[in-house]
Amino acid sequence: MSSTDKTIVADGHLSKQIAVVVCSQRTPRVGLQIGTFVFDTLKQYHSSHPFPVPYELVLVDMLNHSLPMFDEPGIPSQIRSSSDYTHAHTRAWSELISSFGGFVFVTPQYNWGYPASIKNAIDYLYHEWAGKPAMVVSYGGHGGGKAAAQLKQVLQGVRMMVVPDHVELAFPNREVLVRATTGADLELNGADEGRPEGTIWVKEKQEVTKVFAELLVLLAGTAAQRC
């Protein structure tokens, strides 16, 4: 785990890890700000909503896990052990993804699509994703709905259990959009102007936790199946 990946540990015995994946690798970018916003929102939800299945939230920044374009000689669906991959970077990626029981993908929308880098990262593996719950949070000038729909379809392609609903974070005005394109601070930490909620996406925070609650139901189901 890199120095910028973050972890929040649930009370009691740790049984599940949920990755909040920052899909953007561009520089400049606001992906890490928005990913952290989602992570912090879920951290607050976690502390105030006890859940029967203990879980841990981990922020995974794809900028710290850059992969070359797929270069394995084998087909991922035919590989069932991390040790069977040819390249060290694939083995490391497989081991990381295998450690998670669920995923929250935070993706931008670029030209009506999601980043090629996250598609490549998904395609490196198969069984490491299969059967695990996932949700999508997209962002962009209009919320990134097209990217979210495409990504959800791809996640279904690797047999993930995708929450039907997703969350769209739209930049509320041109000023925020311009700041986002330059990687400037969007003031999402809630400290600006004395507003504990932050300046934007107050309603969307509730949507994030609502969809996350649906993911937790799926997570509990997978835990029950393995008991």
C-alpha positions as CSV (number, residue, x, y, z in Angstrom):
1,M,0.0,0.0,0.0
2,S,1.4,3.4,-0.9
3,S,1.9,6.3,1.4
4,T,-1.2,8.1,0.1
5,D,-3.5,5.2,0.4
6,K,-5.6,5.6,3.5
7,T,-7.2,3.0,5.8
8,I,-10.1,3.2,8.3
9,V,-10.5,0.2,10.6
10,A,-13.9,-1.0,11.9
11,D,-14.4,-1.9,15.5
12,G,-14.0,-5.5,16.4
13,H,-12.6,-8.3,14.2
14,L,-11.7,-7.2,10.7
15,S,-13.6,-9.4,8.1
16,K,-13.9,-7.3,5.0
17,Q,-12.0,-4.5,3.2
18,I,-13.8,-2.1,0.9
19,A,-11.6,-0.2,-1.6
20,V,-12.5,3.4,-2.5
21,V,-10.8,3.5,-5.9
22,V,-9.6,6.9,-7.3
23,C,-9.8,6.0,-11.0
24,S,-8.1,9.2,-12.4
25,Q,-4.4,9.2,-13.1
26,R,-4.2,12.5,-14.9
27,T,-2.1,15.5,-13.8
28,P,-3.4,18.0,-13.0
29,R,-6.5,16.3,-11.6
30,V,-9.1,16.7,-8.9
31,G,-9.7,12.9,-8.7
32,L,-7.8,12.5,-5.4
33,Q,-9.8,15.4,-3.8
34,I,-13.1,13.8,-4.9
35,G,-12.0,10.3,-4.0
36,T,-11.1,11.6,-0.5
37,F,-14.4,13.4,-0.3
38,V,-16.2,10.1,-1.0
39,F,-13.9,8.3,1.4
40,D,-14.5,10.8,4.2
41,T,-18.3,10.7,3.6
42,L,-18.2,6.9,4.0
43,K,-15.9,7.1,7.0
44,Q,-18.5,9.4,8.7
45,Y,-21.3,7.0,7.7
46,H,-19.2,4.1,9.0
47,S,-18.8,5.7,12.5
48,S,-22.5,6.5,12.9
49,H,-24.1,3.4,11.4
50,P,-23.0,0.1,13.0
51,F,-23.2,-2.9,10.6
52,P,-23.4,-6.6,11.4
53,V,-20.4,-7.4,9.2
54,P,-17.3,-5.5,10.3
55,Y,-15.5,-3.8,7.4
56,E,-12.6,-1.6,6.7
57,L,-12.4,1.3,4.2
58,V,-9.2,1.8,2.2
59,L,-8.6,4.6,-0.3
60,V,-6.7,3.3,-3.3
61,D,-5.2,5.9,-5.7
62,M,-4.7,4.5,-9.1
63,L,-1.9,7.0,-9.6
64,N,0.1,4.9,-7.2
65,H,-0.7,1.7,-9.1
66,S,0.1,2.5,-12.7
67,L,0.2,-0.6,-14.9
68,P,1.6,-0.9,-18.4
69,M,-0.9,-1.8,-21.1
70,F,-1.9,-5.4,-20.6
71,D,1.2,-7.5,-21.2
72,E,0.4,-10.9,-19.7
73,P,0.8,-13.9,-22.0
74,G,-2.2,-15.7,-20.4
75,I,-5.9,-15.0,-20.3
76,P,-6.9,-13.7,-16.8
77,S,-10.1,-15.8,-16.7
78,Q,-7.9,-18.9,-16.9
79,I,-5.6,-17.9,-14.0
80,R,-6.8,-18.6,-10.4
81,S,-3.6,-17.8,-8.4
82,S,-1.6,-14.6,-8.1
83,S,1.6,-16.6,-8.3
84,D,0.6,-17.9,-11.8
85,Y,0.9,-14.5,-13.4
86,T,4.1,-13.9,-15.4
87,H,4.9,-10.3,-14.4
88,A,5.6,-8.9,-10.9
89,H,3.4,-5.9,-11.4
90,T,0.5,-8.2,-12.2
91,R,1.1,-10.4,-9.2
92,A,1.2,-7.3,-7.0
93,W,-2.0,-6.0,-8.5
94,S,-3.7,-9.3,-8.1
95,E,-2.7,-9.6,-4.5
96,L,-4.0,-6.1,-3.7
97,I,-7.4,-6.6,-5.4
98,S,-7.8,-10.1,-3.8
99,S,-7.5,-8.4,-0.4
100,F,-10.8,-6.5,-0.9
101,G,-14.3,-7.7,-0.5
102,G,-16.0,-4.7,-2.2
103,F,-15.3,-1.7,-4.3
104,V,-16.4,2.0,-4.6
105,F,-15.1,3.3,-8.0
106,V,-14.8,7.1,-8.2
107,T,-14.4,7.9,-11.9
108,P,-14.3,11.1,-14.0
109,Q,-15.9,11.4,-17.4
110,Y,-13.6,12.1,-20.3
111,N,-15.2,12.7,-23.7
112,W,-18.3,10.6,-22.7
113,G,-16.2,7.8,-21.3
114,Y,-14.2,6.7,-18.2
115,P,-10.4,6.6,-18.2
116,A,-8.6,4.0,-20.2
117,S,-6.2,3.3,-17.3
118,I,-9.0,1.9,-15.1
119,K,-10.3,-0.3,-18.0
120,N,-6.8,-1.6,-18.4
121,A,-6.5,-2.2,-14.6
122,I,-9.8,-4.1,-14.6
123,D,-8.8,-6.2,-17.6
124,Y,-5.6,-7.4,-16.0
125,L,-7.6,-9.6,-13.7
126,Y,-10.8,-11.7,-13.6
127,H,-11.4,-14.0,-10.6
128,E,-10.1,-11.3,-8.2
129,W,-13.1,-9.2,-9.2
130,A,-15.8,-11.8,-9.7
131,G,-18.6,-12.2,-7.1
132,K,-17.7,-9.0,-5.2
133,P,-20.0,-6.0,-4.7
134,A,-19.2,-2.7,-6.4
135,M,-20.7,0.8,-6.8
136,V,-19.8,3.7,-8.9
137,V,-19.5,7.5,-8.2
138,S,-18.9,9.6,-11.3
139,Y,-18.0,13.3,-11.6
140,G,-17.8,15.8,-14.4
141,G,-19.4,18.9,-15.9
142,H,-22.8,17.2,-16.0
143,G,-22.1,14.5,-13.4
144,G,-20.4,11.8,-15.6
145,G,-23.5,9.7,-16.1
146,K,-22.3,8.2,-19.4
147,A,-19.0,7.1,-17.8
148,A,-20.8,5.6,-14.8
149,A,-23.1,3.6,-17.1
150,Q,-20.2,2.2,-19.2
151,L,-18.1,1.4,-16.1
152,K,-21.0,-0.5,-14.5
153,Q,-21.4,-2.6,-17.6
154,V,-17.7,-3.5,-17.6
155,L,-17.8,-4.4,-14.0
156,Q,-20.7,-6.7,-14.7
157,G,-18.6,-8.2,-17.4
158,V,-16.1,-9.4,-14.8
159,R,-19.0,-10.8,-12.8
160,M,-19.1,-8.3,-10.1
161,M,-22.3,-7.6,-8.2
162,V,-22.9,-4.0,-9.2
163,V,-25.3,-1.8,-7.2
164,P,-28.0,-0.7,-9.8
165,D,-27.9,2.9,-8.6
166,H,-24.9,5.2,-8.9
167,V,-24.0,8.7,-7.8
168,E,-23.3,11.6,-10.2
169,L,-21.3,14.6,-8.8
170,A,-21.8,17.5,-11.2
171,F,-19.7,20.6,-11.0
172,P,-22.3,23.2,-10.0
173,N,-21.1,26.2,-12.0
174,R,-18.4,27.3,-14.5
175,E,-16.1,28.6,-11.7
176,V,-15.9,25.2,-10.1
177,L,-15.5,23.5,-13.5
178,V,-12.5,25.8,-14.3
179,R,-11.0,25.1,-10.9
180,A,-11.4,21.3,-11.5
181,T,-9.7,21.4,-14.9
182,T,-6.7,23.0,-13.4
183,G,-6.5,20.7,-10.3
184,A,-7.3,23.6,-7.9
185,D,-8.7,23.1,-4.4
186,L,-12.5,22.5,-4.7
187,E,-12.8,23.1,-0.9
188,L,-14.4,19.8,-0.3
189,N,-13.0,19.4,3.2
190,G,-15.8,21.2,4.9
191,A,-13.5,23.8,6.6
192,D,-14.2,26.7,4.2
193,E,-16.5,29.5,5.3
194,G,-17.3,27.6,8.5
195,R,-19.6,25.2,6.8
196,P,-19.2,21.7,8.2
197,E,-20.8,20.1,5.2
198,G,-18.4,21.7,2.7
199,T,-19.5,24.1,-0.1
200,I,-20.9,21.7,-2.7
201,W,-22.5,18.2,-3.0
202,V,-24.3,18.3,0.3
203,K,-27.3,16.5,-1.1
204,E,-25.0,14.1,-3.1
205,K,-23.3,13.0,0.2
206,Q,-26.6,11.5,1.2
207,E,-26.9,9.8,-2.1
208,V,-23.4,8.3,-1.7
209,T,-24.3,6.8,1.7
210,K,-27.6,5.5,0.4
211,V,-26.0,3.6,-2.5
212,F,-23.2,2.5,-0.1
213,A,-25.8,1.0,2.2
214,E,-27.0,-1.1,-0.7
215,L,-23.4,-2.2,-1.3
216,L,-23.1,-3.3,2.4
217,V,-26.2,-5.4,2.0
218,L,-24.5,-7.2,-0.9
219,L,-21.3,-7.5,1.2
220,A,-23.3,-9.1,4.0
221,G,-24.7,-11.6,1.6
222,T,-21.3,-12.7,0.3
223,A,-20.2,-13.0,3.9
224,A,-23.2,-15.2,4.8
225,Q,-22.5,-17.4,1.7
226,R,-19.0,-18.1,3.0
227,C,-20.0,-19.0,6.5
